Amino acid sequence: MRALEAILSDLLELQHDLTPSFVPSQTAKPSALEFLRQVHTNFPVIYRAAALEWPALDATSGRRWSRQYLLESLKQTTINVAETPLGNADAPLGDLFVQPHTSHLPFSEFMDKLLDSDGDTVCYMQSQNNNMPTEFPQLVDDVEMDIAWATEALNSKPEAVNLWIGTSRSTTSLHKDPYENLHVQVLGQKVFKLISPAEHICVKESMLKKATYQKSSNGFDLIVETESQPWPTLDPDAIESTDFWQSRVRVIEVVLNPGDILYLPALWFHKVSQVSDAEGICCSVNYWYDMDYTGPLWQFANFVRNISNSLTGVEECVKDDNV
């Protein structure tokens, strides 16, 4: 076991020595070739102001997004809404992995509940199921349905284009996705806390019982299931400096402003919080491009994960899932 610990410790040192301690940014959009080279590094980058010409962000377009514009465009639309008491959808809660209560609400009712800061329910529009073309076709012309240089570089259209609408009350817990992610900020700000796949030993993956919030007369009940879910339980905002592995993790913070595009590489852990704009909302669009499973990244990340979990005793974790 000590030999494995030494190997992982050396891996962390290499990761920290060979990569920046910050996410670089550039003001020019990349060419397809430049972006492909970035993907091959599996390291994030911010393309500042790269989406400012979108109608949703252009003040001269007549379609710039605002609370009023969204209400007028979507007044006849019923949407899927995640509701929780703490703004903690899809998140660890003690020994549970808690999923939100899902409601189907008219968009105007969603906006009223979203902006009720004194309410006992935190709403977040986060359906993640390619919702832009399916739930919000009225907004499709205000954004791009793919990122042209990414589509050319990766030789495919995005698997999903998702719209996210929330407030500062909602936080997305630390997790990773098997996608090359391009996240475009439209309203407000988003704050990403990033951890590389090489640092899996630090994120405290655990087997958590699945549970779901269910609304009741008392607010919310927790319905606990029999199945368990592997999930990272580290909170990047609450690092325990006395913990051997947590004290060695490198958390990189990124703040996205309207018009910025973050390239978030496949399998990078990320926690996301939000900063509402002057009207009280935060809004973004993201593009999930499927990762390349034939290259070394998938194998490397699973190898590191399996070694890490053998050291921490998480024997039940599925070796090849997409968590």
Contacts in CASP RR format, 6 or more apart in sequence:
PFRMAT RR
TARGET T0000
AUTHOR 0000-0000-0000
METHOD contacts of the structure
MODEL  1
MRALEAILSDLLELQHDLTPSFVPSQTAKPSALEFLRQVHTNFPVIYRAA
ALEWPALDATSGRRWSRQYLLESLKQTTINVAETPLGNADAPLGDLFVQP
HTSHLPFSEFMDKLLDSDGDTVCYMQSQNNNMPTEFPQLVDDVEMDIAWA
TEALNSKPEAVNLWIGTSRSTTSLHKDPYENLHVQVLGQKVFKLISPAEH
ICVKESMLKKATYQKSSNGFDLIVETESQPWPTLDPDAIESTDFWQSRVR
VIEVVLNPGDILYLPALWFHKVSQVSDAEGICCSVNYWYDMDYTGPLWQF
ANFVRNISNSLTGVEECVKDDNV
1 311 0 8 1.000
4 307 0 8 1.000
4 310 0 8 1.000
4 311 0 8 1.000
5 311 0 8 1.000
7 307 0 8 1.000
8 201 0 8 1.000
8 304 0 8 1.000
8 307 0 8 1.000
8 308 0 8 1.000
8 311 0 8 1.000
9 248 0 8 1.000
11 198 0 8 1.000
11 304 0 8 1.000
12 198 0 8 1.000
12 199 0 8 1.000
12 201 0 8 1.000
12 202 0 8 1.000
12 248 0 8 1.000
12 249 0 8 1.000
12 250 0 8 1.000
14 198 0 8 1.000
15 196 0 8 1.000
15 198 0 8 1.000
15 199 0 8 1.000
15 250 0 8 1.000
16 250 0 8 1.000
19 43 0 8 1.000
19 196 0 8 1.000
20 43 0 8 1.000
21 250 0 8 1.000
21 252 0 8 1.000
22 252 0 8 1.000
23 44 0 8 1.000
23 45 0 8 1.000
23 46 0 8 1.000
23 194 0 8 1.000
23 252 0 8 1.000
23 254 0 8 1.000
23 262 0 8 1.000
24 45 0 8 1.000
24 46 0 8 1.000
25 45 0 8 1.000
25 46 0 8 1.000
25 47 0 8 1.000
25 48 0 8 1.000
26 45 0 8 1.000
26 46 0 8 1.000
26 47 0 8 1.000
26 48 0 8 1.000
27 47 0 8 1.000
27 48 0 8 1.000
27 49 0 8 1.000
28 47 0 8 1.000
29 47 0 8 1.000
29 50 0 8 1.000
29 149 0 8 1.000
30 38 0 8 1.000
30 47 0 8 1.000
30 149 0 8 1.000
31 149 0 8 1.000
32 149 0 8 1.000
32 150 0 8 1.000
32 152 0 8 1.000
32 153 0 8 1.000
33 153 0 8 1.000
34 149 0 8 1.000
35 149 0 8 1.000
35 150 0 8 1.000
35 153 0 8 1.000
35 263 0 8 1.000
36 153 0 8 1.000
36 154 0 8 1.000
38 45 0 8 1.000
38 263 0 8 1.000
39 153 0 8 1.000
39 154 0 8 1.000
39 180 0 8 1.000
39 263 0 8 1.000
39 265 0 8 1.000
41 265 0 8 1.000
42 197 0 8 1.000
42 265 0 8 1.000
42 266 0 8 1.000
42 267 0 8 1.000
42 268 0 8 1.000
42 297 0 8 1.000
43 265 0 8 1.000
44 194 0 8 1.000
44 252 0 8 1.000
44 254 0 8 1.000
44 262 0 8 1.000
44 263 0 8 1.000
44 264 0 8 1.000
44 265 0 8 1.000
44 268 0 8 1.000
45 262 0 8 1.000
45 263 0 8 1.000
46 254 0 8 1.000
46 256 0 8 1.000
46 260 0 8 1.000
46 261 0 8 1.000
46 262 0 8 1.000
46 263 0 8 1.000
47 260 0 8 1.000
47 261 0 8 1.000
47 262 0 8 1.000
47 263 0 8 1.000
48 257 0 8 1.000
48 259 0 8 1.000
48 260 0 8 1.000
49 259 0 8 1.000
49 260 0 8 1.000
50 259 0 8 1.000
50 260 0 8 1.000
50 261 0 8 1.000
51 57 0 8 1.000
51 144 0 8 1.000
51 184 0 8 1.000
51 186 0 8 1.000
51 259 0 8 1.000
51 260 0 8 1.000
51 261 0 8 1.000
52 58 0 8 1.000
52 258 0 8 1.000
52 259 0 8 1.000
54 142 0 8 1.000
54 143 0 8 1.000
54 144 0 8 1.000
54 184 0 8 1.000
54 186 0 8 1.000
54 259 0 8 1.000
55 61 0 8 1.000
55 62 0 8 1.000
55 63 0 8 1.000
55 64 0 8 1.000
55 141 0 8 1.000
55 142 0 8 1.000
55 143 0 8 1.000
56 63 0 8 1.000
56 64 0 8 1.000
56 65 0 8 1.000
56 139 0 8 1.000
56 142 0 8 1.000
56 143 0 8 1.000
56 186 0 8 1.000
57 64 0 8 1.000
57 65 0 8 1.000
57 186 0 8 1.000
57 258 0 8 1.000
57 259 0 8 1.000
58 64 0 8 1.000
61 142 0 8 1.000
63 69 0 8 1.000
63 141 0 8 1.000
63 142 0 8 1.000
65 142 0 8 1.000
65 186 0 8 1.000
65 187 0 8 1.000
65 283 0 8 1.000
66 187 0 8 1.000
66 279 0 8 1.000
67 111 0 8 1.000
67 279 0 8 1.000
67 280 0 8 1.000
67 281 0 8 1.000
70 107 0 8 1.000
70 111 0 8 1.000
70 139 0 8 1.000
70 165 0 8 1.000
70 283 0 8 1.000
71 107 0 8 1.000
71 108 0 8 1.000
71 111 0 8 1.000
73 138 0 8 1.000
73 139 0 8 1.000
74 107 0 8 1.000
74 136 0 8 1.000
74 138 0 8 1.000
74 139 0 8 1.000
75 106 0 8 1.000
75 107 0 8 1.000
75 108 0 8 1.000
77 106 0 8 1.000
77 107 0 8 1.000
77 135 0 8 1.000
77 136 0 8 1.000
77 138 0 8 1.000
78 104 0 8 1.000
78 105 0 8 1.000
78 106 0 8 1.000
78 107 0 8 1.000
79 104 0 8 1.000
79 105 0 8 1.000
79 106 0 8 1.000
79 107 0 8 1.000
79 110 0 8 1.000
79 125 0 8 1.000
79 127 0 8 1.000
79 135 0 8 1.000
79 136 0 8 1.000
80 102 0 8 1.000
80 103 0 8 1.000
80 104 0 8 1.000
80 125 0 8 1.000
80 127 0 8 1.000
80 131 0 8 1.000
80 135 0 8 1.000
81 102 0 8 1.000
81 103 0 8 1.000
81 104 0 8 1.000
81 105 0 8 1.000
81 110 0 8 1.000
81 113 0 8 1.000
81 123 0 8 1.000
81 124 0 8 1.000
81 125 0 8 1.000
82 89 0 8 1.000
82 100 0 8 1.000
82 101 0 8 1.000
82 102 0 8 1.000
82 123 0 8 1.000
82 124 0 8 1.000
82 125 0 8 1.000
82 126 0 8 1.000
82 127 0 8 1.000
83 100 0 8 1.000
83 101 0 8 1.000
83 102 0 8 1.000
83 103 0 8 1.000
83 121 0 8 1.000
83 122 0 8 1.000
83 123 0 8 1.000
83 213 0 8 1.000
83 215 0 8 1.000
84 98 0 8 1.000
84 100 0 8 1.000
84 101 0 8 1.000
84 121 0 8 1.000
84 122 0 8 1.000
84 124 0 8 1.000
84 213 0 8 1.000
84 220 0 8 1.000
85 120 0 8 1.000
85 121 0 8 1.000
85 122 0 8 1.000
85 213 0 8 1.000
85 219 0 8 1.000
85 220 0 8 1.000
86 122 0 8 1.000
87 122 0 8 1.000
87 124 0 8 1.000
87 169 0 8 1.000
87 170 0 8 1.000
87 171 0 8 1.000
88 98 0 8 1.000
88 171 0 8 1.000
88 173 0 8 1.000
89 98 0 8 1.000
89 99 0 8 1.000
89 100 0 8 1.000
89 124 0 8 1.000
89 126 0 8 1.000
89 170 0 8 1.000
89 172 0 8 1.000
90 97 0 8 1.000
90 98 0 8 1.000
90 99 0 8 1.000
90 100 0 8 1.000
90 172 0 8 1.000
90 173 0 8 1.000
90 175 0 8 1.000
91 97 0 8 1.000
91 98 0 8 1.000
91 171 0 8 1.000
91 172 0 8 1.000
91 173 0 8 1.000
92 98 0 8 1.000
92 173 0 8 1.000
92 206 0 8 1.000
92 208 0 8 1.000
92 231 0 8 1.000
92 233 0 8 1.000
93 211 0 8 1.000
94 208 0 8 1.000
95 206 0 8 1.000
95 208 0 8 1.000
95 209 0 8 1.000
96 208 0 8 1.000
96 209 0 8 1.000
96 210 0 8 1.000
96 211 0 8 1.000
96 222 0 8 1.000
96 224 0 8 1.000
97 208 0 8 1.000
97 209 0 8 1.000
97 210 0 8 1.000
97 211 0 8 1.000
97 228 0 8 1.000
97 229 0 8 1.000
97 231 0 8 1.000
98 211 0 8 1.000
98 212 0 8 1.000
98 213 0 8 1.000
98 222 0 8 1.000
99 210 0 8 1.000
99 211 0 8 1.000
99 212 0 8 1.000
99 213 0 8 1.000
100 124 0 8 1.000
100 212 0 8 1.000
100 213 0 8 1.000
101 212 0 8 1.000
101 213 0 8 1.000
101 214 0 8 1.000
101 215 0 8 1.000
101 220 0 8 1.000
103 215 0 8 1.000
105 113 0 8 1.000
110 123 0 8 1.000
110 125 0 8 1.000
113 119 0 8 1.000
113 121 0 8 1.000
113 123 0 8 1.000
114 123 0 8 1.000
114 125 0 8 1.000
114 165 0 8 1.000
114 166 0 8 1.000
114 167 0 8 1.000
114 281 0 8 1.000
115 167 0 8 1.000
115 280 0 8 1.000
115 281 0 8 1.000
117 167 0 8 1.000
117 169 0 8 1.000
120 219 0 8 1.000
121 215 0 8 1.000
121 219 0 8 1.000
122 167 0 8 1.000
122 169 0 8 1.000
122 170 0 8 1.000
123 166 0 8 1.000
123 170 0 8 1.000
124 164 0 8 1.000
124 165 0 8 1.000
124 166 0 8 1.000
124 170 0 8 1.000
125 163 0 8 1.000
125 164 0 8 1.000
125 165 0 8 1.000
125 166 0 8 1.000
126 162 0 8 1.000
126 164 0 8 1.000
126 166 0 8 1.000
126 170 0 8 1.000
126 172 0 8 1.000
127 135 0 8 1.000
127 162 0 8 1.000
128 160 0 8 1.000
128 162 0 8 1.000
129 160 0 8 1.000
129 162 0 8 1.000
130 159 0 8 1.000
130 160 0 8 1.000
130 161 0 8 1.000
130 162 0 8 1.000
131 162 0 8 1.000
131 163 0 8 1.000
132 139 0 8 1.000
132 140 0 8 1.000
132 143 0 8 1.000
132 145 0 8 1.000
132 161 0 8 1.000
132 162 0 8 1.000
132 163 0 8 1.000
132 285 0 8 1.000
133 140 0 8 1.000
133 145 0 8 1.000
133 161 0 8 1.000
135 163 0 8 1.000
136 163 0 8 1.000
139 163 0 8 1.000
143 184 0 8 1.000
143 186 0 8 1.000
143 285 0 8 1.000
145 161 0 8 1.000
146 157 0 8 1.000
146 158 0 8 1.000
146 161 0 8 1.000
146 287 0 8 1.000
147 158 0 8 1.000
147 182 0 8 1.000
147 261 0 8 1.000
147 287 0 8 1.000
150 158 0 8 1.000
150 180 0 8 1.000
150 182 0 8 1.000
150 287 0 8 1.000
150 289 0 8 1.000
151 157 0 8 1.000
151 158 0 8 1.000
151 289 0 8 1.000
154 180 0 8 1.000
154 289 0 8 1.000
156 289 0 8 1.000
156 290 0 8 1.000
158 182 0 8 1.000
158 287 0 8 1.000
158 288 0 8 1.000
158 289 0 8 1.000
159 179 0 8 1.000
159 288 0 8 1.000
159 289 0 8 1.000
159 290 0 8 1.000
160 179 0 8 1.000
160 287 0 8 1.000
160 288 0 8 1.000
161 285 0 8 1.000
161 286 0 8 1.000
161 287 0 8 1.000
161 288 0 8 1.000
162 285 0 8 1.000
162 286 0 8 1.000
162 288 0 8 1.000
163 283 0 8 1.000
163 284 0 8 1.000
163 285 0 8 1.000
164 282 0 8 1.000
164 283 0 8 1.000
164 284 0 8 1.000
164 285 0 8 1.000
164 286 0 8 1.000
165 281 0 8 1.000
165 282 0 8 1.000
165 283 0 8 1.000
166 274 0 8 1.000
166 276 0 8 1.000
166 281 0 8 1.000
166 282 0 8 1.000
166 283 0 8 1.000
167 274 0 8 1.000
167 276 0 8 1.000
167 280 0 8 1.000
167 281 0 8 1.000
167 282 0 8 1.000
168 273 0 8 1.000
168 274 0 8 1.000
168 275 0 8 1.000
168 276 0 8 1.000
168 280 0 8 1.000
168 282 0 8 1.000
170 274 0 8 1.000
171 271 0 8 1.000
171 272 0 8 1.000
171 273 0 8 1.000
171 274 0 8 1.000
172 270 0 8 1.000
172 271 0 8 1.000
172 272 0 8 1.000
172 273 0 8 1.000
173 231 0 8 1.000
173 232 0 8 1.000
173 235 0 8 1.000
173 271 0 8 1.000
174 193 0 8 1.000
174 195 0 8 1.000
174 203 0 8 1.000
174 232 0 8 1.000
174 233 0 8 1.000
174 234 0 8 1.000
174 235 0 8 1.000
174 236 0 8 1.000
174 269 0 8 1.000
174 270 0 8 1.000
174 271 0 8 1.000
175 231 0 8 1.000
175 232 0 8 1.000
175 269 0 8 1.000
175 270 0 8 1.000
175 271 0 8 1.000
175 323 0 8 1.000
176 197 0 8 1.000
176 232 0 8 1.000
176 267 0 8 1.000
176 268 0 8 1.000
176 269 0 8 1.000
176 270 0 8 1.000
176 323 0 8 1.000
177 266 0 8 1.000
177 267 0 8 1.000
177 288 0 8 1.000
177 322 0 8 1.000
178 266 0 8 1.000
178 267 0 8 1.000
178 290 0 8 1.000
178 291 0 8 1.000
178 298 0 8 1.000
178 322 0 8 1.000
179 266 0 8 1.000
179 288 0 8 1.000
179 289 0 8 1.000
179 290 0 8 1.000
179 291 0 8 1.000
180 263 0 8 1.000
180 264 0 8 1.000
180 265 0 8 1.000
180 266 0 8 1.000
180 288 0 8 1.000
180 289 0 8 1.000
180 290 0 8 1.000
180 291 0 8 1.000
181 262 0 8 1.000
181 263 0 8 1.000
181 264 0 8 1.000
181 265 0 8 1.000
181 266 0 8 1.000
181 286 0 8 1.000
181 287 0 8 1.000
181 288 0 8 1.000
181 289 0 8 1.000
182 261 0 8 1.000
182 262 0 8 1.000
182 263 0 8 1.000
182 264 0 8 1.000
182 286 0 8 1.000
182 287 0 8 1.000
182 289 0 8 1.000
183 190 0 8 1.000
183 192 0 8 1.000
183 256 0 8 1.000
183 261 0 8 1.000
183 262 0 8 1.000
183 264 0 8 1.000
183 284 0 8 1.000
183 285 0 8 1.000
183 286 0 8 1.000
183 287 0 8 1.000
184 259 0 8 1.000
184 260 0 8 1.000
184 261 0 8 1.000
184 284 0 8 1.000
184 285 0 8 1.000
184 286 0 8 1.000
184 287 0 8 1.000
185 256 0 8 1.000
185 257 0 8 1.000
185 258 0 8 1.000
185 259 0 8 1.000
185 260 0 8 1.000
185 261 0 8 1.000
185 262 0 8 1.000
185 284 0 8 1.000
186 258 0 8 1.000
186 259 0 8 1.000
186 283 0 8 1.000
186 284 0 8 1.000
186 285 0 8 1.000
187 258 0 8 1.000
187 277 0 8 1.000
187 279 0 8 1.000
187 281 0 8 1.000
187 282 0 8 1.000
187 283 0 8 1.000
187 284 0 8 1.000
188 257 0 8 1.000
188 258 0 8 1.000
188 274 0 8 1.000
188 275 0 8 1.000
188 276 0 8 1.000
188 277 0 8 1.000
188 281 0 8 1.000
188 282 0 8 1.000
188 283 0 8 1.000
189 255 0 8 1.000
189 256 0 8 1.000
189 257 0 8 1.000
189 258 0 8 1.000
189 274 0 8 1.000
189 275 0 8 1.000
189 282 0 8 1.000
190 255 0 8 1.000
190 256 0 8 1.000
190 272 0 8 1.000
190 273 0 8 1.000
190 274 0 8 1.000
190 275 0 8 1.000
190 282 0 8 1.000
190 284 0 8 1.000
191 253 0 8 1.000
191 254 0 8 1.000
191 255 0 8 1.000
191 256 0 8 1.000
191 272 0 8 1.000
191 273 0 8 1.000
191 274 0 8 1.000
191 275 0 8 1.000
192 253 0 8 1.000
192 254 0 8 1.000
192 255 0 8 1.000
192 256 0 8 1.000
192 262 0 8 1.000
192 264 0 8 1.000
192 270 0 8 1.000
192 271 0 8 1.000
192 272 0 8 1.000
193 236 0 8 1.000
193 237 0 8 1.000
193 251 0 8 1.000
193 252 0 8 1.000
193 253 0 8 1.000
193 270 0 8 1.000
193 271 0 8 1.000
193 272 0 8 1.000
193 273 0 8 1.000
194 251 0 8 1.000
194 252 0 8 1.000
194 253 0 8 1.000
194 254 0 8 1.000
194 264 0 8 1.000
194 268 0 8 1.000
194 269 0 8 1.000
194 270 0 8 1.000
195 202 0 8 1.000
195 203 0 8 1.000
195 234 0 8 1.000
195 236 0 8 1.000
195 249 0 8 1.000
195 250 0 8 1.000
195 251 0 8 1.000
195 252 0 8 1.000
195 268 0 8 1.000
195 269 0 8 1.000
195 270 0 8 1.000
196 250 0 8 1.000
196 268 0 8 1.000
196 269 0 8 1.000
197 267 0 8 1.000
197 268 0 8 1.000
197 269 0 8 1.000
197 297 0 8 1.000
197 300 0 8 1.000
197 301 0 8 1.000
197 304 0 8 1.000
198 304 0 8 1.000
199 248 0 8 1.000
199 249 0 8 1.000
199 250 0 8 1.000
199 269 0 8 1.000
200 301 0 8 1.000
200 304 0 8 1.000
200 305 0 8 1.000
200 308 0 8 1.000
201 245 0 8 1.000
201 304 0 8 1.000
201 307 0 8 1.000
201 308 0 8 1.000
201 311 0 8 1.000
201 312 0 8 1.000
202 234 0 8 1.000
202 245 0 8 1.000
202 246 0 8 1.000
202 248 0 8 1.000
202 249 0 8 1.000
203 232 0 8 1.000
203 233 0 8 1.000
203 234 0 8 1.000
203 249 0 8 1.000
203 269 0 8 1.000
204 232 0 8 1.000
204 233 0 8 1.000
204 234 0 8 1.000
204 246 0 8 1.000
204 312 0 8 1.000
205 230 0 8 1.000
205 231 0 8 1.000
205 232 0 8 1.000
205 233 0 8 1.000
205 305 0 8 1.000
205 308 0 8 1.000
205 309 0 8 1.000
205 312 0 8 1.000
205 314 0 8 1.000
205 317 0 8 1.000
206 230 0 8 1.000
206 231 0 8 1.000
206 232 0 8 1.000
206 233 0 8 1.000
206 314 0 8 1.000
207 228 0 8 1.000
207 229 0 8 1.000
207 230 0 8 1.000
207 314 0 8 1.000
207 316 0 8 1.000
207 317 0 8 1.000
208 228 0 8 1.000
208 229 0 8 1.000
208 230 0 8 1.000
208 231 0 8 1.000
208 233 0 8 1.000
209 224 0 8 1.000
209 225 0 8 1.000
209 226 0 8 1.000
209 227 0 8 1.000
209 228 0 8 1.000
209 229 0 8 1.000
210 224 0 8 1.000
210 225 0 8 1.000
210 227 0 8 1.000
210 228 0 8 1.000
210 229 0 8 1.000
211 222 0 8 1.000
211 223 0 8 1.000
211 224 0 8 1.000
211 225 0 8 1.000
212 222 0 8 1.000
212 223 0 8 1.000
212 225 0 8 1.000
213 220 0 8 1.000
213 221 0 8 1.000
213 222 0 8 1.000
213 223 0 8 1.000
214 220 0 8 1.000
214 221 0 8 1.000
214 222 0 8 1.000
214 223 0 8 1.000
215 221 0 8 1.000
228 316 0 8 1.000
229 323 0 8 1.000
230 314 0 8 1.000
230 316 0 8 1.000
230 317 0 8 1.000
230 318 0 8 1.000
230 321 0 8 1.000
230 323 0 8 1.000
231 323 0 8 1.000
232 269 0 8 1.000
234 246 0 8 1.000
234 249 0 8 1.000
235 271 0 8 1.000
236 249 0 8 1.000
236 251 0 8 1.000
236 271 0 8 1.000
237 271 0 8 1.000
239 246 0 8 1.000
239 247 0 8 1.000
239 249 0 8 1.000
239 251 0 8 1.000
240 246 0 8 1.000
240 247 0 8 1.000
241 247 0 8 1.000
254 262 0 8 1.000
256 262 0 8 1.000
256 284 0 8 1.000
264 270 0 8 1.000
266 291 0 8 1.000
266 297 0 8 1.000
267 291 0 8 1.000
267 297 0 8 1.000
267 298 0 8 1.000
267 301 0 8 1.000
274 282 0 8 1.000
275 282 0 8 1.000
276 282 0 8 1.000
291 297 0 8 1.000
291 298 0 8 1.000
292 298 0 8 1.000
302 319 0 8 1.000
302 320 0 8 1.000
305 317 0 8 1.000
305 319 0 8 1.000
306 319 0 8 1.000
309 315 0 8 1.000
309 317 0 8 1.000
END
